[in-house]
Every structure is written in structure tokens, then in C-alpha cells.
Amino acid sequence: MDIEGGMSGNINDSMAFGVDNAAVICPFMTQSYQESKNCKKELNYADSQNVDIVPVMAQKDWKATQWLGIITAGLLWMDFRPGSEFEKSMTSLTKELMHVTQGKLDTTAPSLPNVANELVSRPGRAFKHLITGKFLAESGQVKFHPASGSRSSLVLRDEPEDTSYWVEERNGEIYYYQNYATDGYLGYDPNGDYIYTKAQHYGAEEWKLIADDTMSTGERAVVIFANFGKKYLAIRGGKLTGVTNKDKDCVWILD
């Protein structure tokens, strides 16, 4: 850390070297970080070089604003706030780094800390509902829609399977989720309150993934927001549904 004399020589050269040789950068975000000129230069440079950024929230009751809020907008932050469960936070961060850096890192490197040794690379993201513990999966049942063509329905599974994993595409703050097993894109029809997958993505297949700041367990808790339908993905009455008001039944854990 520069405030502890961790950078030697020309500080700009040190920061540039770090960014240029990084597979991913994890800014530990606090008010002090946001006010640091060196941190601002370093993260702005990382953003301009298209280095993957995984932000870490390290201060309670605070949100990134100004330049830091702009750079990290739409990114899923990891929870290392005081009071979070450190081991779960470490596991969450490790999973996220494995997800972001797939194919970029040497997997034969020396052993990582114990918290990471039992983790395995996943073919995408799996969404586990906080309250029910159910996994979001494609059913394999195809229905024809007069306006949109063939669409597959979604089901809830007790355990993750191939159709429970979703390959993520990001465009700014917009996310698309393509099923790992079937290639169908996750979508939401607000007219019929219907969650489905289809072969192509348009407006109704746009999602926003938002870190849920009410959780303090260190797990990767998120809410999934349908950008076109303006609804949160929830489970109510044992069924998938879109809801206007966010509540605990809208929270999902990224597995």
C-alpha cells in the first residue's frame, strides 16, 4: 500500500507495472481509497486498459461515488465490510476471481490458501435462491409464443445441474445470461409474468445484476433486475415471478 511505503521508486511507474501485469484488479473500496489521488490514477488506468476489475467493499454504510462510482457502476462488489464473515468473504472473492480469470491464470501455480483449495471452476454462474435454496435451471420444455417464437420454460432444482449454469455477457451495466447446456438466453415477459429462455437476445433478455447490501454473511448475494420489464426476479408461492418491490425473496446467491 502506498500509505505504508509499499511502492518504491517512481510511483507512477510502479502503478503502471502493476496494472499492465495484472489479470484482474481488486480495489478495496473505502472513503480513503476514493480520496486517494494515486488510487484514482491507478484504477482509471486499469479501466482504460480494459483490465478486469472486481471491486471489494471494505467500509460499512458507505457507497462509492464520483469517479469511483462511475468506474465500478454495474460491477458486482465483494463484501469485506466489518461484520461480514471473513471465510465466506474469501470464498466469494475466490469464486469471483476464478469466474473472471478463466483461461488467464496458470492453474499449476503453488497451492492457494485452504479456503480456495476445494473450489473448482464452474462453466458459468449458478443462481441459488436465498430463502428456498433452489437453483434456477432451464426445464427443456419448449413452448411456442406467437410473437417471439419458441421459448423454453424455467424450473427450480434442489441441486445445480448443467442447465443451472449461465454464461455471462456484459455490455456496460447490462448483462445477458446464456444457458451453458442449451445456449438459450434468459428473459422475462412482463405481460405474462413469464421467465423463459430463447435463442437470441433482445430487450427482454437484458438484466442488471446488483449486489445486495443488506446481507452481511460474506456470500455473493445479488438481486436480478429485468431491465425491460422493470421487475426483480423472485420466488413467491413456490413459483418464479417478477416483482416490483425488492424483498428477501428477491435475493440470490451466486454459486
Backbone torsions as a table, in degrees:
resi	resn	phi	psi	omega
1	MET	NA	136.7	-177.0
2	ASP	-63.9	-29.9	-178.9
3	ILE	-73.3	-12.0	178.2
4	GLU	-112.2	15.1	178.3
5	GLY	75.7	23.8	-176.7
6	GLY	-77.2	-14.5	179.2
7	MET	-107.7	131.9	-179.5
8	SER	-116.9	163.3	-179.7
9	GLY	69.6	-148.0	179.1
10	ASN	-73.6	117.5	-173.7
11	ILE	-64.7	-34.1	178.0
12	ASN	-66.2	-40.9	177.3
13	ASP	-63.9	-40.0	-179.7
14	SER	-63.8	-43.4	-179.9
15	MET	-67.4	-42.5	-179.9
16	ALA	-62.9	-41.0	178.6
17	PHE	-61.7	-43.6	179.6
18	GLY	-61.8	-44.6	-179.1
19	VAL	-67.1	-45.8	-175.9
20	ASP	-64.2	-23.5	-177.6
21	ASN	-108.3	14.9	-177.8
22	ALA	-98.5	139.4	171.2
23	ALA	-81.6	-30.3	179.9
24	VAL	-158.1	150.8	179.8
25	ILE	-121.5	132.9	-179.6
26	CYS	-115.9	93.9	175.1
27	PRO	-74.7	126.3	176.4
28	PHE	-87.9	100.7	-165.6
29	MET	-83.7	124.8	173.6
30	THR	-143.9	172.9	174.9
31	GLN	-59.5	-40.7	179.5
32	SER	-64.0	-40.0	177.0
33	TYR	-61.0	-44.9	-178.4
34	GLN	-63.8	-32.2	-178.2
35	GLU	-84.8	-8.0	-177.9
36	SER	-79.4	124.3	177.9
37	LYS	-65.0	-38.6	-179.4
38	ASN	-67.5	-41.6	177.6
39	CYS	-62.2	-39.7	179.3
40	LYS	-62.2	-46.0	180.0
41	LYS	-63.0	-44.4	-176.2
42	GLU	-64.7	-46.8	-176.9
43	LEU	-73.5	-33.8	174.5
44	ASN	-62.8	-40.0	177.9
45	TYR	-65.4	-42.5	177.7
46	ALA	-60.1	-41.9	179.2
47	ASP	-64.1	-41.5	-179.7
48	SER	-68.3	-26.4	179.5
49	GLN	-91.7	4.0	178.7
50	ASN	59.2	34.9	172.9
51	VAL	-79.6	134.9	179.9
52	ASP	-60.2	136.6	-179.2
53	ILE	-120.0	126.1	174.1
54	VAL	-117.7	97.7	-176.7
55	PRO	-73.0	145.9	178.9
56	VAL	-119.5	123.5	178.4
57	MET	-86.5	118.3	-174.9
58	ALA	-120.2	10.7	178.7
59	GLN	-134.0	133.2	-177.2
60	LYS	-80.6	148.2	176.1
61	ASP	55.2	43.0	-180.0
62	TRP	-147.5	145.7	177.4
63	LYS	-130.2	144.3	178.2
64	ALA	-67.9	136.3	177.7
65	THR	-132.6	-171.5	175.6
66	GLN	51.6	-138.2	-175.6
67	TRP	-61.6	-37.6	-178.4
68	LEU	-70.3	-37.1	177.1
69	GLY	-64.7	-35.8	179.6
70	ILE	-68.2	-47.1	-176.7
71	ILE	-65.5	-37.3	-175.2
72	THR	-96.4	4.3	179.5
73	ALA	-59.1	130.3	178.3
74	GLY	83.7	-6.4	178.6
75	LEU	-89.2	148.5	179.3
76	LEU	-86.3	114.9	-179.9
77	TRP	-89.9	149.0	177.8
78	MET	-90.0	146.6	-172.7
79	ASP	-97.8	104.1	171.6
80	PHE	-120.8	28.9	178.9
81	ARG	-68.3	149.7	175.9
82	PRO	-53.1	131.7	-177.9
83	GLY	102.8	-17.5	177.4
84	SER	-76.2	157.3	-178.8
85	GLU	-80.1	111.5	-169.2
86	PHE	-58.0	-44.6	-177.7
87	GLU	-62.0	-41.0	178.3
88	LYS	-68.6	-36.1	176.6
89	SER	-63.0	-42.4	178.7
90	MET	-64.0	-42.4	178.1
91	THR	-62.9	-42.8	179.6
92	SER	-62.3	-44.8	179.9
93	LEU	-64.4	-41.4	179.4
94	THR	-62.4	-43.8	178.5
95	LYS	-61.4	-42.1	-179.0
96	GLU	-65.8	-40.9	178.0
97	LEU	-64.6	-39.3	177.1
98	MET	-63.5	-38.1	179.5
99	HIS	-67.8	-45.3	-174.6
100	VAL	-73.3	-35.0	-171.7
101	THR	-101.2	20.2	-179.4
102	GLN	-54.8	124.6	177.9
103	GLY	84.3	-4.5	-176.7
104	LYS	-99.7	-22.0	-173.2
105	LEU	-112.3	152.5	177.3
106	ASP	-78.4	110.7	-177.0
107	THR	-77.2	-4.4	177.7
108	THR	-94.9	10.3	179.9
109	ALA	-63.6	164.4	178.4
110	PRO	-53.5	155.9	-175.1
111	SER	-55.8	139.4	175.7
112	LEU	-82.1	169.8	175.9
113	PRO	-53.7	157.0	-174.3
114	ASN	-52.1	-32.9	-177.1
115	VAL	-61.0	-24.0	-176.5
116	ALA	-100.3	-15.8	-170.9
117	ASN	-63.8	-30.4	-176.7
118	GLU	-91.0	-1.2	-178.8
119	LEU	-85.6	145.9	178.0
120	VAL	-125.7	153.5	179.8
121	SER	-68.1	138.1	180.0
122	ARG	-106.1	154.5	179.7
123	PRO	-77.4	4.4	-179.2
124	GLY	167.2	-163.0	177.7
125	ARG	-92.6	144.6	170.3
126	ALA	-117.0	137.7	-178.3
127	PHE	-106.2	115.9	-179.9
128	LYS	-110.4	122.3	-176.7
129	HIS	-68.5	132.4	-174.4
130	LEU	-59.6	-47.8	-172.7
131	ILE	-80.1	-46.8	-174.8
132	THR	-88.4	-21.4	-176.0
133	GLY	74.8	8.8	-178.6
134	LYS	-83.8	149.1	178.7
135	PHE	-100.7	137.6	177.2
136	LEU	-75.2	126.6	-176.9
137	ALA	-145.2	157.9	174.7
138	GLU	-83.9	141.2	-173.8
139	SER	-83.1	-27.6	-173.1
140	GLY	88.8	-4.9	178.3
141	GLN	-91.2	119.7	-175.7
142	VAL	-99.7	132.6	175.8
143	LYS	-123.3	148.9	178.9
144	PHE	-96.6	129.1	177.5
145	HIS	-109.8	128.4	-174.0
146	PRO	-59.7	-28.7	-178.1
147	ALA	-97.0	-27.9	-172.6
148	SER	-116.4	-1.8	-179.1
149	GLY	80.3	-151.4	-175.4
150	SER	-75.4	134.3	177.6
151	ARG	-138.8	145.5	179.1
152	SER	-104.2	144.3	-178.2
153	SER	-84.7	165.3	178.8
154	LEU	-109.6	150.1	178.0
155	VAL	-132.6	173.4	177.2
156	LEU	-116.0	129.7	-177.5
157	ARG	-115.4	150.6	177.7
158	ASP	-73.9	-30.3	179.9
159	GLU	-131.0	151.3	179.0
160	PRO	-70.0	143.8	176.3
161	GLU	-135.5	-176.5	-177.5
162	ASP	-55.0	-41.2	-176.9
163	THR	-79.4	3.4	176.9
164	SER	-92.8	-5.5	-176.9
165	TYR	-103.6	139.9	-173.2
166	TRP	-127.7	123.9	178.7
167	VAL	-82.3	128.8	-171.2
168	GLU	-95.6	132.7	170.0
169	GLU	-120.1	137.3	-177.3
170	ARG	-125.3	137.0	174.6
171	ASN	-133.9	92.6	-174.0
172	GLY	67.2	-124.6	179.0
173	GLU	-90.4	0.2	-178.7
174	ILE	-96.4	135.4	177.5
175	TYR	-118.1	143.8	169.2
176	TYR	-117.7	141.7	-179.9
177	TYR	-123.1	112.3	-179.7
178	GLN	-102.7	128.0	-177.1
179	ASN	-63.1	131.4	-176.8
180	TYR	-61.2	-39.0	-174.2
181	ALA	-86.6	-33.4	-171.8
182	THR	-114.6	-12.9	-177.8
183	ASP	72.3	4.2	178.8
184	GLY	-76.3	144.5	-179.2
185	TYR	-92.2	134.4	179.6
186	LEU	-69.4	131.4	-179.7
187	GLY	-143.7	169.9	179.8
188	TYR	-138.6	125.6	177.0
189	ASP	-98.1	106.7	-177.4
190	PRO	-70.3	-23.1	-179.4
191	ASN	-69.1	-43.4	-179.8
192	GLY	-102.1	5.0	-175.3
193	ASP	48.6	58.2	-168.9
194	TYR	-129.0	123.8	176.6
195	ILE	-100.8	133.9	-168.9
196	TYR	-151.8	178.2	165.8
197	THR	-128.9	152.0	176.6
198	LYS	-147.1	169.2	-170.1
199	ALA	-69.7	-34.2	-179.1
200	GLN	-118.1	162.0	175.7
201	HIS	-115.0	137.2	175.2
202	TYR	-131.5	-145.7	-176.9
203	GLY	-65.6	-40.3	-175.3
204	ALA	-74.1	-5.5	177.8
205	GLU	-105.0	16.2	177.9
206	GLU	-92.6	133.2	-178.8
207	TRP	-130.5	155.9	169.3
208	LYS	-118.6	132.8	179.1
209	LEU	-106.3	118.9	-171.9
210	ILE	-123.6	127.1	176.7
211	ALA	-63.0	133.8	179.8
212	ASP	-89.2	111.4	-174.1
213	ASP	-85.0	4.1	177.7
214	THR	-86.0	-18.6	179.4
215	MET	-81.9	147.7	179.1
216	SER	-135.2	23.7	-178.0
217	THR	-89.2	-12.9	-175.5
218	GLY	91.0	-8.6	177.4
219	GLU	-74.0	159.1	-178.3
220	ARG	-82.3	81.2	-178.6
221	ALA	-89.4	130.7	-178.2
222	VAL	-138.3	162.2	165.0
223	VAL	-115.3	145.0	-176.1
224	ILE	-112.0	118.0	-172.5
225	PHE	-112.7	124.8	177.1
226	ALA	-77.7	112.6	-172.9
227	ASN	-66.8	-35.9	-179.4
228	PHE	-78.9	-47.1	-176.8
229	GLY	-81.7	-12.8	179.5
230	LYS	56.9	43.8	178.3
231	LYS	-132.6	153.2	174.1
232	TYR	-91.6	139.6	178.1
233	LEU	-77.2	124.1	-175.7
234	ALA	-139.8	169.3	168.7
235	ILE	-118.8	118.5	178.2
236	ARG	-136.1	133.3	-177.5
237	GLY	63.0	28.1	179.4
238	GLY	78.9	7.6	-176.6
239	LYS	-127.1	150.3	172.8
240	LEU	-70.2	136.6	-179.0
241	THR	-155.9	161.5	173.1
242	GLY	-101.9	133.8	-176.7
243	VAL	-128.4	150.6	-177.9
244	THR	-81.4	-40.1	-176.5
245	ASN	-99.8	124.6	-177.9
246	LYS	-74.0	132.0	177.9
247	ASP	-143.3	-176.1	-177.8
248	LYS	-60.9	-27.4	-179.9
249	ASP	-76.4	1.4	175.0
250	CYS	-99.7	-0.9	-174.3
251	VAL	-91.6	134.1	178.1
252	TRP	-125.3	148.0	176.9
253	ILE	-104.2	127.3	177.1
254	LEU	-77.9	121.4	-178.0
255	ASP	-103.1	NA	NA
